[in-house]
Amino acid sequence: MNEQDYVVLEVRPKRPVTRGAPTPIRGAGAPFTPRTVSEATVSVASFSAREVASARRDPGVAVAPLLPMRLVAPVARLDAGVPAGPGSAWGVEAVAAVGSPFTPA
């Protein structure tokens, strides 16, 4: 089977807080209320396409492909100085923002 690495976020309610009437919040992930104490874990796992589909059916799990990352080395900062005179910032004319009805006069 062709497996791929995925980031897995699991949110599991641990125990409800017993004071007050909780209001459910809907959306991605496990159903929870503002008065529910939850436990979240993040991990990396290798899944086949079938395993990913199965994991995504669980309302307490979010699965996303692992994206390759690397740090970018810093470069020296160039001194841009003060603008030479009045006018628009670079690119404003190129996108026709100067003539926009939303541009303040």
CYANA upper distance limits for C-alpha pairs under 8 A (distance plus 0.5 A):
  1 MET  CA     48 SER  CA      7.02
  2 ASN  CA     48 SER  CA      6.47
  2 ASN  CA     49 ALA  CA      8.36
  3 GLU  CA     46 SER  CA      6.35
  3 GLU  CA     47 PHE  CA      5.62
  3 GLU  CA     48 SER  CA      4.94
  3 GLU  CA     49 ALA  CA      7.78
  4 GLN  CA     46 SER  CA      5.73
  4 GLN  CA     47 PHE  CA      6.12
  4 GLN  CA     48 SER  CA      7.02
  4 GLN  CA     65 PRO  CA      8.08
  5 ASP  CA     44 VAL  CA      7.14
  5 ASP  CA     45 ALA  CA      6.02
  5 ASP  CA     46 SER  CA      4.79
  5 ASP  CA     47 PHE  CA      6.95
  5 ASP  CA     65 PRO  CA      6.84
  5 ASP  CA     66 LEU  CA      6.17
  6 TYR  CA     44 VAL  CA      6.06
  6 TYR  CA     45 ALA  CA      5.91
  6 TYR  CA     46 SER  CA      6.57
  6 TYR  CA     47 PHE  CA      7.53
  6 TYR  CA     63 VAL  CA      6.88
  6 TYR  CA     64 ALA  CA      5.96
  6 TYR  CA     65 PRO  CA      4.89
  6 TYR  CA     66 LEU  CA      5.25
  7 VAL  CA     42 VAL  CA      7.51
  7 VAL  CA     43 SER  CA      6.31
  7 VAL  CA     44 VAL  CA      5.11
  7 VAL  CA     45 ALA  CA      7.08
  7 VAL  CA     63 VAL  CA      6.29
  7 VAL  CA     64 ALA  CA      5.87
  7 VAL  CA     65 PRO  CA      6.67
  7 VAL  CA     66 LEU  CA      6.12
  8 VAL  CA     41 THR  CA      8.47
  8 VAL  CA     42 VAL  CA      6.10
  8 VAL  CA     43 SER  CA      5.71
  8 VAL  CA     44 VAL  CA      6.45
  8 VAL  CA     45 ALA  CA      7.56
  8 VAL  CA     61 VAL  CA      7.39
  8 VAL  CA     62 ALA  CA      6.35
  8 VAL  CA     63 VAL  CA      5.24
  8 VAL  CA     64 ALA  CA      7.27
  9 LEU  CA     40 ALA  CA      7.50
  9 LEU  CA     41 THR  CA      6.28
  9 LEU  CA     42 VAL  CA      5.12
  9 LEU  CA     43 SER  CA      7.23
  9 LEU  CA     61 VAL  CA      6.16
  9 LEU  CA     62 ALA  CA      5.59
  9 LEU  CA     63 VAL  CA      7.00
 10 GLU  CA     29 GLY  CA      8.42
 10 GLU  CA     40 ALA  CA      5.96
 10 GLU  CA     41 THR  CA      5.77
 10 GLU  CA     42 VAL  CA      7.03
 10 GLU  CA     60 GLY  CA      6.17
 10 GLU  CA     61 VAL  CA      5.08
 10 GLU  CA     62 ALA  CA      7.03
 11 VAL  CA     29 GLY  CA      7.32
 11 VAL  CA     30 ALA  CA      6.57
 11 VAL  CA     38 SER  CA      7.05
 11 VAL  CA     39 GLU  CA      6.21
 11 VAL  CA     40 ALA  CA      4.89
 11 VAL  CA     41 THR  CA      7.21
 11 VAL  CA     60 GLY  CA      5.75
 11 VAL  CA     61 VAL  CA      7.04
 12 ARG  CA     30 ALA  CA      7.16
 12 ARG  CA     38 SER  CA      6.05
 12 ARG  CA     39 GLU  CA      5.84
 12 ARG  CA     40 ALA  CA      6.92
 12 ARG  CA     60 GLY  CA      6.72
 13 PRO  CA     30 ALA  CA      8.28
 13 PRO  CA     32 PHE  CA      7.60
 13 PRO  CA     36 THR  CA      7.09
 13 PRO  CA     37 VAL  CA      6.53
 13 PRO  CA     38 SER  CA      4.65
 13 PRO  CA     39 GLU  CA      6.68
 14 LYS  CA     36 THR  CA      8.11
 14 LYS  CA     37 VAL  CA      6.26
 14 LYS  CA     38 SER  CA      5.67
 14 LYS  CA     39 GLU  CA      6.83
 15 ARG  CA     36 THR  CA      6.77
 15 ARG  CA     37 VAL  CA      6.14
 15 ARG  CA     38 SER  CA      7.72
 16 PRO  CA     35 ARG  CA      6.87
 16 PRO  CA     36 THR  CA      4.91
 16 PRO  CA     37 VAL  CA      6.47
 17 VAL  CA     35 ARG  CA      5.89
 17 VAL  CA     36 THR  CA      6.17
 17 VAL  CA     37 VAL  CA      7.45
 18 THR  CA     35 ARG  CA      8.46
 22 PRO  CA     33 THR  CA      6.32
 22 PRO  CA     34 PRO  CA      7.28
 22 PRO  CA     35 ARG  CA      6.47
 23 THR  CA     33 THR  CA      6.19
 23 THR  CA     34 PRO  CA      7.57
 24 PRO  CA     31 PRO  CA      7.56
 24 PRO  CA     32 PHE  CA      6.46
 24 PRO  CA     33 THR  CA      5.19
 24 PRO  CA     34 PRO  CA      8.07
 25 ILE  CA     31 PRO  CA      7.01
 25 ILE  CA     32 PHE  CA      6.50
 25 ILE  CA     33 THR  CA      6.24
 25 ILE  CA     34 PRO  CA      8.22
 26 ARG  CA     31 PRO  CA      6.67
 26 ARG  CA     32 PHE  CA      8.22
 27 GLY  CA     31 PRO  CA      7.94
 28 ALA  CA     59 PRO  CA      7.62
 28 ALA  CA     62 ALA  CA      8.31
 29 GLY  CA     59 PRO  CA      5.52
 29 GLY  CA     60 GLY  CA      5.12
 29 GLY  CA     61 VAL  CA      6.40
 29 GLY  CA     62 ALA  CA      7.01
 30 ALA  CA     59 PRO  CA      5.45
 30 ALA  CA     60 GLY  CA      4.38
 30 ALA  CA     61 VAL  CA      7.73
 31 PRO  CA     59 PRO  CA      7.96
 31 PRO  CA     60 GLY  CA      8.06
 32 PHE  CA     36 THR  CA      6.70
 44 VAL  CA     66 LEU  CA      8.35
 47 PHE  CA     51 GLU  CA      6.02
 47 PHE  CA     52 VAL  CA      6.40
 48 SER  CA     52 VAL  CA      6.77
 49 ALA  CA     53 ALA  CA      6.83
 50 ARG  CA     54 SER  CA      6.79
 51 GLU  CA     55 ALA  CA      6.63
 52 VAL  CA     56 ARG  CA      6.64
 52 VAL  CA     63 VAL  CA      7.72
 53 ALA  CA     57 ARG  CA      7.11
 54 SER  CA     58 ASP  CA      7.78
 55 ALA  CA     61 VAL  CA      7.15
 55 ALA  CA     62 ALA  CA      8.29
 55 ALA  CA     63 VAL  CA      7.72
 56 ARG  CA     61 VAL  CA      6.91
 56 ARG  CA     62 ALA  CA      6.87
 56 ARG  CA     63 VAL  CA      6.95
 57 ARG  CA     61 VAL  CA      8.47
 88 SER  CA     92 VAL  CA      6.68
 88 SER  CA     93 GLU  CA      7.86
 91 GLY  CA     95 VAL  CA      6.98
 92 VAL  CA     96 ALA  CA      6.89
 92 VAL  CA     97 ALA  CA      5.99
 92 VAL  CA     98 VAL  CA      6.91
 93 GLU  CA     97 ALA  CA      6.63
 93 GLU  CA     98 VAL  CA      6.46
 96 ALA  CA    100 SER  CA      7.30
 97 ALA  CA    103 THR  CA      7.38
 98 VAL  CA    103 THR  CA      7.01
 99 GLY  CA    103 THR  CA      7.70
